[in-house]
Amino acid sequence: MAVITAMDLTHEPMRTYKIIFWITTGLFSAFMLLSAYSYLAAEEMKGAFASLGFSEDFFRIELAIAKLLGALVLILPFIPKSLKLFAYAGFTINIVSALIAHIAMGYNSYSLLVFSIVALTLSYYTFNKLQKPI
């Protein structure tokens, strides 16, 4: 029979946080990378942005680049914490803006937005739990 020590009990929550962090961050980053790719490659995305009132391609391309860079910042472990916090803030602003745009335009498809909110929130929460206290 194995003996469980106090050290084992303190490491178990950290292991759980790591698993949740990497799953949610990986899924969220993959979704943002796929979104960025579709903004650049899919013709129907041009129409979607035009229907929101963006006649030029500047915002669509800028948003695709921002999502690409933000996803890389979140997923790469050697990126400093301060940059990761900016990425979390940027994605939060992006998701809130997307939610407002969908509501304003009368779109009834919120499943991907809900997924994004939940994944980003869990990623951010576990990221903070894994940080070493100063």
Helices and strands as residue ranges (DSSP letters): H 6-41, H 43-51, H 58-75, H 81-105, H 111-130
